[in-house]
């Protein structure tokens, strides 16, 4: 069986993290008869080379104009002739048996199934409380709530470590390229592959990557703002998936609600932000261990939720004006959540 790794990259081609990731893929331990190639697409960097690493794994690097992550992945998928497509990130290095674990699981599963691998955050030399919040709670991903060998719905399809059969990908027409520059293109694709609410994302923790993505509190809130900004685009592209994700309401209904919410409790949001700032840079060891650590992190997580929602809501309101595709290059976080706390 042949598998293609597809990586959409926005960073500069010289970013050393990408080399770290590609070294991990080149060192994969495959089962007899299996084949691997790697395709990397640079979104907005016109480069193009074909390389071959030490063990003969071909790596094709494609330079593209700025078109968005979904379109880059579609371009790469169009070049593949593999049986399975494995979507990865330019900051997620695979463990030696990651690709083999995907292929073994894909052989066993019926059509229209997706395999999600594990993606623990890389631990830095001096991890902070905020690093622990990202790594050990559902602040970004839900791995801490998932069990090996179980199937989950389309909301769990994250392209930092995700595989599907190429024929299933082609059958639904690939990623929707209007979901750009980034966000929701992965879960929206899974919605169509799985036929809505079906539980067809199989969690295989043996297929593991290390996610090197150091993030500050401010970068995290910018991410939430961009998620909010992109949500009305999802509402335009796939209203059914939007409604399932956000409680059955239309973008217009949510915009009216959010406009009211962001006008209240500015003082509370400011207080939460100040408290999180104080916590964020402390040594993660200050959380304690075992049950104590879990309880403290859960408390911090619950405390931060109103601020997370604020960033999403202000982004959403801005996104209502940018939902048409002609505005896609204007979709970026601008710190609207800061202004909302004044």
Buried (B, 14 or more C-beta within 10 A) or exposed (E): BBBBBBBBBBBEBEBEBBEBBBEBBBBBEBEEEBBBBBBBBBBBBEBEEEEEBEEEBBBBBBBBEBBBBBBBBBBBBEBBEBBBBBBBBBBBBBBEBBBBBBBBBBEEBEEBBBBBBBBBBBEEEEBBBBBBBBBBBEBBBBBEEBEEEEBBBBBBBBBBBBBBBBEBBEEBEBBBBBBBBBBBBBBBBBBBBBEEEBEBBBBBBBBBBBBBBBBBBBEBBBBBBBBBBBBBBBBBBBEEBBBBBBEEBBBEEBBEEBBEEBEEBBEEBBBBBEBBEEBBEEEBEEBEEEEEBBEBBEEBBEBBEBBBBBBBBBBBBBBBEBBEBEEBEEBEBBEBBBEBBE
